[in-house]
C-alpha cells in the first residue's frame, strides 16, 4: 500500500527538517507493506525553506511549489491532487508525529475498513518552550496533522 504525506510549508525553515524527520522515522510501516510518498508543497517561502528541504532530503521527498502564499489550504490541495497513495496524511510544517502515528492509524484502518477518516490524539507543545500554556497529557486532536484519510 502506498500512503502519501502532504506537508504544506511557508517560511518554515526553523521547523521543516524536524517535521520531515518525524515522517521518515515512522516505525513498523514496512512490516505492513506501506510505502511512503512524501510531498512538501511550498507556498511562496522567502526564507530558504525550499533550498533546505532539497539539500537535506533530496530524493526522499517530492518538492512542489504552489502559487505565491495563498494560505494553508491551497498547498494542501496541490499536494493532495499530486498524491499517489491510497491514503493521505497531512502534517503541518511546525508539527511532529510520534514514531508510531501512521502505524497505529493503518492498523485501525485495516481493522475497520469502512472508515474513510481517522484522527489521533496529540500532545500540545510550544516553541519556544512554555511560551503559552499547553496540556501535558494526550488529548483528542482534531487538527490536520492528526488526520489520515482515503485519497478518494
Secondary structure by P-SEA (a helix, b strand, c coil): cbbbbbbbbccccccaaaaaaaaaacccccccccccbbbbbbcccccaaaaaaaacccccbbbbbccccccaaaaaaaaaaaccccbbbbbccccccccaaaaaaaaaaaacccccbbbbbbbbbccccccbbbbccccccccccccccccc
